[in-house]
Amino acid sequence: MDGITCLFSARASRVTFVSGGFSLRKVLQRAPLSLHLRKLPREARIVARLGSNGYRPRPSGGSRRSPRTPRIVDSDYDPGLDLDRVQSASVRLLDEQQNMVGIYSKGEAIQMAEDAELILAILSADADPPVLRLFESSDYKKHKYEQQKKKRVQLKRSAANRVDIKELKMGYNIDSHDYSVRLKAAQKFLRDGDKVKVIVNLKGRENEFRNFAIELIKRFQNDVGELAIEESKSFSERNIYIVLAPNKAALQKAQELSKKKETSTSEVSAGV
C-alpha cells in the first residue's frame, strides 16, 4: 500500500487515510467488522467510519450534500398569456374594443384568436367564467405596460401605508438618562409614522413593584404628549405595556407650523 497512511482511533471507531507512506499509529482495541483499503493518489485524503457497511470515501474539502439544481426563472414568462391558468371549460370572450363577444369553450376562443391572428390574453382568471380578451400586438403591449404601472403604484401605496411597531423596553427603576433616551426615540418613531410599544417587564420579586411600573408607563405616555394616541395597553402581572399610535392631526399641525417658520425665515433673509 504505497502512498497511504492509516490513522486508527478505537474510541471513535474512525480511520483516516492520508498520503505519505504506510504506518500503523494506533492499534484498534477490537477488530472492525469490515475494513477495505484502496490505493489512492498522493493528493487524496478520505475519512472513513468503521462498521458493518465498510467505509464511504469523501474527498477532502468536499460537501456531503449533493449540489442543488439551480432554479431556472424565465424572464419572458407572461402570466397574462399563460392559458393553462384557466381551469374552467368555458370562458367569457371580449373583442379588441372590449365588447362582449359571448361565452365559448377555451378551445374555441383559442381557435378564434388564431384565425384572426390576434393575441388571446387573460383579464381575470378568477372570474366565473374567466374573462379573456383579444388584442392586437401593439394594443397588448400598451395593456401590459398599464398593468405593470398599476402594480408599481399599488406596491408604493402599500409600502407607504405600512406601519411598523417599534418596541422600547424599560425597567421599573430606570434612571433619568436612559428614560430620556427612550422618550426621544419614541418621539422620533411617532414623527416617522410608526407605532411604539413601551414595555416594562417584571421578573421574579419585581412584581412587588408593579404599581411603580404602571406609573412609569403613564408618565411616559404623558411625556410623549400630543404626538401619540393610546391604541392598546395591558397591565397584567408581569407583562405591562402600552401601544402608542401616531396622532395624525398633531403631526400635520406640526408640519404646517414648521413650513410657516421656514417661509417667514426666507422672507426675512430676502428683505435683508
Buried (B, 14 or more C-beta within 10 A) or exposed (E): EEBBBBBBEEEEBBBBBBEEEEEEEEEBEEEBEEBEEEEBEEEBBBBBEBEEEEBEBEEEEEEEEEEEEEEEEEEEEEEBBEBEEBEEEBBBBBBBEEEEBEEBEBEBBBEBBEEEEBBBBBBEBEEEBBBBBBBBEEBBEEBBEEEEEEEEEEEEEEEEEEEEEBEBEBBBEBEEEEBEEBBEEBBEBBBEBBBBBBBBBBEEEBEEBBEBBBEBBEEBBEEBEEBBBEBEBEBEEEEBBBBBBBBEEBBEEBEEEEEEEEEEEEEEEEEE
